[in-house]
């Protein structure tokens, strides 16, 4: 008989959740942040994982619930904790069930680890909003899939969405990837089952990993007439400061100088003290943001087949935060200044101590 996932509980409640304190710092790409999170339901077991991101792409709320199963506070003690500002774990010590959620860089990941592969067998469902700006894009996309205990581990992936998609299965059938595309942007949903090869039991432990990937990169090729008009790129600095670069393309294929906005419309209503530089390039421009590694490159050119191609590449800081959630210094100059400040403070302390 197939075992059921044991209820994850905290303080004996059926729906376990953690609301993480709000910090301004950004953790993920804008491509991930705009989705607002996703939901994963293991339909046969009743286990649901609901993830909510704030506008900066940081974990805000994670709910783990198992409706329909009876809770047993005495036998099913569970623990939860935040390892850092973009990761949370629900851990059930008795039966080895564990749920990990992580939001970092261009990935939002949910992992469900169970003591027996049989606990994962069945039909499951992922739900999320992929491209909110697309026509009808705020209607959630649904992906159902089957985990099997014999033969291919991932089968019968079915996508219900208004967004164009392609399903790719790995050769070893332990992984499937759904590739979604819109206006030259790409997001991937990876579904994977890993079995513990070191487990000698008849029913080995296993982990289901569902990961949404999205980079702030655009590759779009089409007729010139379809490009004519205004275009936008949006991003954020490590401290949460929003960035917007707008530009126009005319009927002759000329790309106009960019308009850059730093800080306006931020979550806290403030405008941070950040500047930028614009460098004209052949068929485009580069924008670099002061005291940051963040930048965006835009190139627009005609190809040999008569079509036109828009290429937008952006890079954001590798955001690191202290224990209070404040973004750490990210540039070489910042680090040099911090080192000098630390030396000066150490010298002052030595002088005071000698007095």
N, C-alpha and C positions, 0 to 999 in steps of 0.2 A: 504494500500500500504506500502510495506517495505521501511523504511527510508534508505537513503544512509549516510555513514560516511562523515561528513563534512571535507573538506580539511584542513589538518594541514599546516599552513604556517608561515614562519618567514620573515618579511620584504617583504611580497607579492610574494615570489618565490614559484614555484610549487613544487620543490624538496627541502625539508628542511634537513639540515645536520649540524653536528658539528664535527669538527676535534679536538680531545683532545690533549693537549701538551704531548710530549713523555717524560716519566720518566722511569728510569731503573728498578724501583721496580716491583717485581712480585706480582700479585693479585690472580691468579688462579693456579690450579694444572697444571702440564705439560700435562695431558690428555685433559684438556679444551684448553690450549694454542695452542696445535698442530693442532686443528681444524681450527684456523684462523677466527672463527666466524660463523655466519649463516644468512640466509635470511628467512623472514616470509612474505607471500603474502596472503592477504585476497581477493581472486580472484573476488568475486562478488562486492566488494566495490572499488577496485583499490588501496587499502592501502598497501604499501610495507615498510618493516622495514629491512634494511641491516646493519649488524653489522660486523665490522672488528676488530680483535685483533692483537696486535703486537706479537713478538716472545716470550715475557714474559707472555702473556695471559692477558694483560691490554687492556682496551677499547682504540682504536685508532681513529676509525671513526664510527659514527652512522648516517645513512641516513634514513629519513622518507619521502616518496613520495606518492602522490596520482594522478597518470597520468590519464587524461581523464576527470577530474572534473574541473570546472571553479573556479578560485580563486576569493575571494572577500576580499581584504585587509581591507576594512572599517568594514566589519561585522565579520571577522574571525581572529581577533587578536590572536596570539599564543605566548607563552613564552617557553623558554627552559633554562635549567641550569644544572650545575654539582653539585650534593649534596656532592660528595666526588670523589676520584680518580678512582672509579670503578662503578659509577652510573650516569645515565643521564635521564632526563625527558623532554618530549615534552607535553605541557599542553595547551589544547584549552578551554578557559574559557567560551565561549558562549554556547556550546552544551554539555559540560562535557566529551568530548573525551580526552583521555590521553594515552600516550605511555611511559612506563618505561622500561629501559634496565639496567641490572645489571650483572657484571662479578665479582664473588667473590668465593674463595675457589674452590670447585668442581662443581660449577654451573654457567651456562650462561643463563640468563632469560630475556624473553621479555613479557611484559604484555600490553594488549590493553583494556582499560576501556571505555565503551560507555554508553550513557544515556539510551539506549533502547536495550533489548535483540535482537530485530529484526535487529539491525545493524550488528549483528554477524552471523546471519543465512545465511548459504550457504557453498560452498566448498572452502577450503583454502589449502595452500601448504607451507611446510617447506623444505628448501634445505640446506645441509651442507656436509662438508667432515669430516668423522668420524675417520678413521684410515689411515693417509697419507702413512704409511709404508707398508700397506697391498698391495697385488698384485691388481693393478687397484684401489687402495684405494683413489687416488686423484680425481677419478671420483665422483662427488657429489651424495649423497644419497638424494632421494626425498620421502617425506611422505605427502600424501594428506589425508584430513579428512573433515567430514561434521559436521557443528554445526546446530542443529535443535531447533525449538521452542516448540516442543511437543514430549513427550516420551523421549527416550534417547537423551541427549544433544550432546554427541560425538558419531558419527557413521561412518561406512564405511572408516575406516583407511586402507590405501593402501600404501605399502612400495615398492619402486623401488630402489634396491641396490644390489651390489655384496657382501655385508656384511651379514652374517647370522643374522636373526632377528626373534623375537617372539612378537606378539601383545597381550597385556593384557588389558581387560576392567574392570573398577571398578564396583562393585555391583550396585551402584546407577546410573551408566551410565553417570556420569558427568565428568569422567576422563578416559583417555586411556594412557597406557605406552608401548612404543616400546623398547624392550631390544635388543641391538646389542652386539655381541660377536666376538672377533677375538684374536687368540693366547692366550686365557686365560684372556684377558682384557674385561671389560664390560662397555658400556655406555648406558644410558637410556634417551629417549626423552619422557617427560611427557607433555601431552596435557590436559588442564582442563578448564572448564567453571564454573564460580561462579556467582550465581544470588544474588542480594541484597534482602534478606528476609524482610528487613525493608521498602521496597518500596511497597506502597499500590496501585500503578497504575496498569493498565491492562497490560502494557508492561514494566516490571521492568528493572532497570539498570543491567549491566552484565560486566564481565571481562573475557577475554581469556588469559590464561597463558600458554606459551610454554617454557619449560625449558629443557636444555641439561645438564645431569649430568655425570661426569666422575672422578673417583678416580684413583690415581696411584697405583693400586693393580692388581696383576696377580695371577691367579689360573689355572694351566694347567696340565692335566693328560693325558699321552699317553705313547707309547712304548719308551724305552730308546734310540733306534737308532735315533728317531726324535729329541732328545734333544742334541745329540752330536754336539759340535761346540762352537762358541763364542756367548755370550749373553750380552745385554746392558740394563742399567737403566739410565734414564735422569731425572734431576730435577733442581730446582733453589732455591737459598737463597732469603730472602726478599729484598736484595739490587740488585737483578737481576743476581747475579753471577751464571753461569751455572755449573751444577754438572753432572759428568758421572762416573758410576761404570760399569766396564766390567769384565767378568769372563768366564771361559770355563768349559765345562762338557765333560769328556772323555768316552770311550767305556765301562769302568767298573762302570760308575755311580759316579765317583769321581768329586767333584766340586773344581776347582783350586782356589788359593788365588786371591782376587780381585785386579784390577788395578783402582785406583781412580784418577780422574782429577778434579781439582777445578779451575774454572775461564777461562780456555782456550776456545777460540771461543765465548766469550761474545760479546754482541751487540756493546760495545764501544772499544773492542780490548784490554781491560786491564785485569790484573789478580789480583783479590782482595786478601787481606791478610787473608786467611782463611785456617785452617788446618783440619785434620781429624784423627780419630782413627779407627782401625779395630780390632774386637774381633772375634776370631774363635769360632764357635758353632758346636754342633753335626749336621753333614749333611749341614753345611752352614757357614754363617758369618753375623755379624752386622757391619755397618759403621755408625759412628756418626761424625757430622761435628762441629768443634770447634766454640765456641761463638754462637751457634745456637741450636735450638731444632730439626733441620732437621736430619733425619736418614733413613737408608734403611736396611731391614732385608731380607736375602735370605736363603731359605731352600730347599734342594733337597733330596728326599728320595723315596725308593721303598715301594709300598703298598702291602697289602695282596693278591691282585688279580694279582700281577706280573707287573702291570704298575707302572710308575714313576710319581711323582708329583713335580712340581716346584711352590713354593709359594714365592712371592715377595711382601713385605709390606713396604710402605714408609710413612714418616710423614714429613710435612714441617711446617715452622713457621706459626703462625697466624699473618700474615703481617699487621701491622698498620703503617700509614704514617702521617707525619705532613702536614701542609698546602702547603708546597713546594714540596710534593711528595717524600720526603726522608724517608726511612724506619726508624721507631722508634726502640729504644733498645728493644730486645726481651728476653734476658736472665736475670736471677736473679742477676748475677754479674754485668751486664751492668746497671741494675736499681740501684744496690747498689752504683756503681761508680757515676752514674748521680745524685743520692740523695746527696752524699758527695760533689760533685762539686757544686750543687745548694746551699748547706749550706755554703761552703767556699765563694762562690760569694756573698751570702747574708751578711756574716760577713764582707767581704771587703767593701761592700757598706755601712754598718752601721758605719765602722771605718772612711771611707771617709766623710760620712755625719757629723760625730761628729767633724772633724777637722775644 
